[in-house]
Amino acid sequence: MASVSPPAASTQPALPSGIAVFKTVPYAFILPEILCGTWVWILVAATSVSFPLLQGWVMYVSLTSCLISLLLLLVYLLGLHKNSENWKVLDSLYHGATAILYMSAAVLQANATIRSEFGPNSPPNYELNSAASFFAFITTFLYILHAFNIYYQ
């Protein structure tokens, strides 16, 4: 008599929905990513934007990333992902690509900060640019953490 074994249970953890998003790593990083990214574009917008090519890219990356991350957070909060494994792949690809884009934006913002040290309106613009650089690197770090955590789950 042959024995029939039950189907193997999936070892993959379920994707969080609702308030569990804020309690589950790496999904708990989404809100800090949005908040720090928002600070980046607010601080850059508060300067006189002396280097539009550099800081324009920073504004584009930070604003676009904030909006897409907000949409992704809403998908997880509302449970629209329906626990599909495809969302993990999408999440990993999005956060990996965004980490690379944010690193480029953070480096360009740091360059703009260095160049604004002795420019017109030096003290206030330099301080705002320094804060924007700080938050850009923090946001980059958060996106990297999210991408690696979701990839190695």
C-alpha positions in Angstrom: 0.0 0.0 0.0 1.5 3.3 -1.1 1.4 6.2 1.3 0.3 9.5 0.0 2.0 12.5 1.6 0.3 15.8 1.9 1.5 18.6 -0.4 4.5 20.4 1.0 3.6 23.7 2.7 5.1 26.8 1.2 8.1 28.1 3.2 7.6 31.5 1.8 6.1 34.0 4.3 2.9 35.6 3.3 2.9 39.2 2.2 1.6 41.5 4.8 -1.7 43.4 4.5 -3.2 46.1 6.5 -1.5 47.4 9.7 0.9 44.3 9.6 2.9 46.2 6.9 4.3 48.4 9.6 5.4 45.5 11.8 7.1 43.4 9.1 10.6 43.8 7.8 11.3 44.9 5.0 7.9 46.4 4.4 8.2 48.6 7.5 10.9 50.5 5.7 8.4 51.9 3.2 7.1 54.7 5.4 10.5 55.9 6.5 11.6 55.9 2.8 8.6 58.1 1.9 9.2 60.5 4.8 13.0 60.9 4.3 12.5 61.2 0.5 9.9 63.9 1.1 12.4 65.8 3.2 14.9 65.6 0.4 12.7 67.3 -2.2 11.3 69.8 0.4 14.9 70.8 1.4 16.1 71.1 -2.2 13.0 73.1 -3.2 13.7 75.5 -0.3 17.1 76.4 -1.7 17.6 78.8 -4.5 18.5 75.7 -6.8 21.7 77.2 -8.0 22.6 74.1 -10.0 19.4 73.1 -11.9 20.9 70.2 -13.7 22.2 68.5 -10.6 19.3 69.4 -8.3 16.7 68.8 -11.0 17.7 65.1 -11.1 17.5 65.0 -7.3 14.0 66.5 -7.3 12.9 64.1 -10.0 14.2 61.0 -8.3 12.9 62.0 -4.8 9.5 63.0 -6.0 8.9 60.1 -8.3 10.2 57.6 -5.7 8.0 59.1 -3.0 4.9 58.8 -5.2 5.6 55.2 -6.4 6.5 54.1 -2.8 3.2 55.7 -1.6 1.3 53.7 -4.2 3.1 50.5 -3.2 2.4 51.2 0.5 -1.3 51.6 -0.4 -1.3 48.3 -2.3 0.1 46.6 0.8 -2.2 48.3 3.2 -5.3 47.6 1.2 -4.2 44.0 0.4 -4.5 44.5 -3.4 -1.4 42.2 -3.9 -3.6 39.2 -3.0 -0.5 37.5 -1.6 1.0 36.9 -5.1 4.7 36.1 -5.3 4.9 38.4 -8.3 4.6 41.3 -5.9 7.8 40.2 -4.2 9.7 40.3 -7.5 8.2 43.7 -8.4 9.0 45.0 -4.9 12.6 43.8 -5.1 13.2 45.2 -8.6 11.6 48.5 -7.7 13.6 49.0 -4.5 16.9 47.8 -6.1 16.5 50.2 -9.1 15.4 53.0 -6.9 18.4 52.5 -4.6 20.7 52.9 -7.6 18.9 56.0 -8.8 18.8 57.5 -5.2 22.6 56.9 -4.9 23.2 58.9 -8.0 20.9 61.7 -6.7 22.6 61.7 -3.3 26.0 62.0 -4.9 24.8 64.9 -7.1 23.2 66.6 -4.1 26.4 66.3 -2.2 28.2 67.9 -5.2 25.7 70.7 -5.2 26.2 71.1 -1.4 30.0 71.4 -1.9 29.6 73.9 -4.7 27.1 76.0 -2.7 29.4 76.5 0.2 30.9 79.7 -1.2 28.1 80.7 -3.5 25.5 83.5 -3.1 23.3 83.1 0.0 26.0 80.7 1.3 25.0 80.0 4.9 21.3 79.2 4.4 21.6 77.4 1.1 24.6 75.4 2.3 22.7 74.3 5.4 19.6 73.3 3.4 21.8 71.5 0.8 23.7 69.7 3.6 20.4 68.5 5.2 19.1 67.4 1.8 22.3 65.5 1.2 22.0 63.8 4.6 18.4 62.7 4.0 19.3 61.6 0.4 21.9 59.2 1.8 19.6 58.0 4.5 16.9 57.4 2.0 19.4 55.5 -0.3 20.4 53.3 2.7 16.7 52.6 3.4 16.0 51.6 -0.2 19.1 49.3 -0.2 18.1 47.7 3.1 14.6 47.1 1.7 15.9 45.6 -1.6 18.3 43.2 0.1 15.8 42.2 2.8 13.1 41.4 0.2 15.6 39.6 -2.0 16.9 37.4 0.7 13.5 36.5 2.2 
